[in-house]
Amino acid sequence: MNTDLYVAKKTLLEGYTLVACKEDIIYKSKLRGVGTLLEYIENGVRLEGFSCADRVVGKGAAFLYVLLGAHCVYAPVMSISAKTTLYRFGIVALYDNLVDRIINRGGDGFCPIESAVIDIDDVNLAYNAIRNTISELRKKNDL
């Protein structure tokens, strides 16, 4: 295991939900979901050459890691479609548990972000679907 990945995984265990590490640069977040990844994209942050550790990676997050240019993504829980997507774009995918689909926070269905992109293979279409889904979820929560 490379040093960056070791540091990212170790830091993840300190209570973070996402850690990206490259040499002496470390990004950390405690936000749930794909919000941090979207924020990185919108603010022009690039993760080229970074090793990333994320608590849960579904296909939606995998597409966002592709857009960010990550080198390696580790997750304790990763969906099969996320692994396939990362591999397809040349990103190393490591996991402890490989699952069919990511379950939503309520535990009563599938993750809405993964569901939004499950039949999409184009990165840009996936990004738009994720943004639209986030927007719809925010509208529902405002009611």
VOMARRO-128906 format. One record per residue (C-alpha): residue in one letter; x, y, z. Coordinates in nm, 2 decimals. Layout:
VOMARRO-128906
resn->A u->X v->Y w->Z
...
end
This chain:
VOMARRO-128906
resn->M u->0.00 v->0.00 w->0.00
resn->N u->0.14 v->0.34 w->-0.09
resn->T u->0.21 v->0.60 w->0.18
resn->D u->-0.06 v->0.84 w->0.07
resn->L u->-0.33 v->0.56 w->0.08
resn->Y u->-0.21 v->0.45 w->0.42
resn->V u->-0.24 v->0.81 w->0.55
resn->A u->-0.58 v->0.86 w->0.39
resn->K u->-0.72 v->0.53 w->0.54
resn->K u->-0.57 v->0.60 w->0.88
resn->T u->-0.72 v->0.96 w->0.88
resn->L u->-1.06 v->0.83 w->0.77
resn->L u->-1.07 v->0.62 w->1.09
resn->E u->-1.04 v->0.94 w->1.29
resn->G u->-1.40 v->1.02 w->1.22
resn->Y u->-1.39 v->1.17 w->0.87
resn->T u->-1.61 v->1.07 w->0.58
resn->L u->-1.36 v->1.16 w->0.31
resn->V u->-0.99 v->1.20 w->0.30
resn->A u->-0.77 v->1.28 w->0.00
resn->C u->-0.39 v->1.26 w->0.03
resn->K u->-0.10 v->1.34 w->-0.19
resn->E u->0.24 v->1.38 w->-0.03
resn->D u->0.20 v->1.66 w->0.23
resn->I u->-0.14 v->1.78 w->0.10
resn->I u->-0.44 v->1.64 w->0.28
resn->Y u->-0.81 v->1.73 w->0.23
resn->K u->-1.05 v->1.61 w->0.49
resn->S u->-1.43 v->1.63 w->0.53
resn->K u->-1.69 v->1.51 w->0.78
resn->L u->-1.99 v->1.58 w->0.54
resn->R u->-2.20 v->1.29 w->0.44
resn->G u->-2.28 v->1.20 w->0.08
resn->V u->-2.13 v->1.34 w->-0.23
resn->G u->-2.15 v->1.71 w->-0.13
resn->T u->-1.77 v->1.75 w->-0.07
resn->L u->-1.69 v->1.60 w->-0.40
resn->L u->-1.93 v->1.83 w->-0.58
resn->E u->-1.79 v->2.12 w->-0.39
resn->Y u->-1.44 v->2.03 w->-0.50
resn->I u->-1.55 v->2.01 w->-0.87
resn->E u->-1.74 v->2.34 w->-0.84
resn->N u->-1.43 v->2.51 w->-0.69
resn->G u->-1.19 v->2.38 w->-0.94
resn->V u->-1.01 v->2.14 w->-0.69
resn->R u->-0.83 v->1.86 w->-0.87
resn->L u->-0.73 v->1.53 w->-0.71
resn->E u->-0.49 v->1.41 w->-0.98
resn->G u->-0.24 v->1.18 w->-0.82
resn->F u->-0.43 v->1.17 w->-0.49
resn->S u->-0.52 v->0.86 w->-0.30
resn->C u->-0.87 v->0.89 w->-0.15
resn->A u->-1.05 v->0.72 w->0.13
resn->D u->-1.42 v->0.75 w->0.15
resn->R u->-1.67 v->0.58 w->0.39
resn->V u->-1.90 v->0.47 w->0.11
resn->V u->-1.86 v->0.48 w->-0.26
resn->G u->-2.14 v->0.42 w->-0.50
resn->K u->-2.15 v->0.47 w->-0.88
resn->G u->-2.23 v->0.84 w->-0.84
resn->A u->-1.93 v->0.91 w->-0.62
resn->A u->-1.72 v->0.70 w->-0.86
resn->F u->-1.81 v->0.93 w->-1.14
resn->L u->-1.72 v->1.24 w->-0.93
resn->Y u->-1.38 v->1.08 w->-0.85
resn->V u->-1.33 v->1.04 w->-1.23
resn->L u->-1.41 v->1.40 w->-1.29
resn->L u->-1.17 v->1.50 w->-1.01
resn->G u->-0.89 v->1.29 w->-1.15
resn->A u->-0.82 v->1.07 w->-0.84
resn->H u->-0.55 v->0.81 w->-0.87
resn->C u->-0.69 v->0.56 w->-0.62
resn->V u->-1.01 v->0.53 w->-0.42
resn->Y u->-1.06 v->0.31 w->-0.11
resn->A u->-1.39 v->0.26 w->0.07
resn->P u->-1.49 v->0.02 w->0.35
resn->V u->-1.82 v->-0.02 w->0.14
resn->M u->-1.82 v->0.01 w->-0.24
resn->S u->-2.08 v->-0.10 w->-0.49
resn->I u->-2.00 v->-0.32 w->-0.79
resn->S u->-2.10 v->-0.05 w->-1.03
resn->A u->-1.86 v->0.20 w->-0.85
resn->K u->-1.57 v->-0.05 w->-0.88
resn->T u->-1.65 v->-0.11 w->-1.25
resn->T u->-1.67 v->0.27 w->-1.32
resn->L u->-1.34 v->0.34 w->-1.14
resn->Y u->-1.16 v->0.06 w->-1.32
resn->R u->-1.30 v->0.17 w->-1.66
resn->F u->-1.14 v->0.51 w->-1.61
resn->G u->-0.81 v->0.37 w->-1.49
resn->I u->-0.86 v->0.45 w->-1.12
resn->V u->-0.75 v->0.19 w->-0.86
resn->A u->-1.05 v->0.08 w->-0.66
resn->L u->-1.00 v->-0.08 w->-0.32
resn->Y u->-1.26 v->-0.19 w->-0.07
resn->D u->-1.34 v->-0.41 w->0.23
resn->N u->-1.70 v->-0.49 w->0.13
resn->L u->-1.82 v->-0.51 w->-0.23
resn->V u->-2.20 v->-0.48 w->-0.24
resn->D u->-2.46 v->-0.49 w->-0.52
resn->R u->-2.60 v->-0.15 w->-0.45
resn->I u->-2.56 v->0.13 w->-0.19
resn->I u->-2.85 v->0.15 w->0.06
resn->N u->-3.00 v->0.49 w->0.14
resn->R u->-2.96 v->0.66 w->0.48
resn->G u->-3.30 v->0.55 w->0.59
resn->G u->-3.21 v->0.19 w->0.52
resn->D u->-3.53 v->0.14 w->0.33
resn->G u->-3.42 v->0.16 w->-0.03
resn->F u->-3.13 v->0.23 w->-0.26
resn->C u->-2.91 v->0.54 w->-0.25
resn->P u->-3.08 v->0.81 w->-0.47
resn->I u->-2.75 v->0.93 w->-0.61
resn->E u->-2.64 v->0.58 w->-0.72
resn->S u->-2.99 v->0.52 w->-0.86
resn->A u->-2.98 v->0.84 w->-1.06
resn->V u->-2.67 v->0.72 w->-1.25
resn->I u->-2.71 v->0.35 w->-1.25
resn->D u->-2.78 v->0.33 w->-1.62
resn->I u->-2.54 v->0.61 w->-1.72
resn->D u->-2.20 v->0.55 w->-1.87
resn->D u->-2.10 v->0.91 w->-1.96
resn->V u->-1.92 v->1.11 w->-1.70
resn->N u->-2.09 v->1.45 w->-1.79
resn->L u->-2.44 v->1.30 w->-1.81
resn->A u->-2.37 v->1.14 w->-1.47
resn->Y u->-2.26 v->1.47 w->-1.32
resn->N u->-2.57 v->1.65 w->-1.45
resn->A u->-2.79 v->1.36 w->-1.31
resn->I u->-2.62 v->1.39 w->-0.97
resn->R u->-2.67 v->1.77 w->-0.96
resn->N u->-3.04 v->1.73 w->-1.06
resn->T u->-3.10 v->1.46 w->-0.80
resn->I u->-2.93 v->1.67 w->-0.52
resn->S u->-3.15 v->1.97 w->-0.62
resn->E u->-3.46 v->1.76 w->-0.61
resn->L u->-3.36 v->1.61 w->-0.27
resn->R u->-3.31 v->1.96 w->-0.13
resn->K u->-3.65 v->2.07 w->-0.25
resn->K u->-3.82 v->1.78 w->-0.08
resn->N u->-3.64 v->1.85 w->0.24
resn->D u->-3.74 v->2.21 w->0.23
resn->L u->-4.11 v->2.12 w->0.23
end
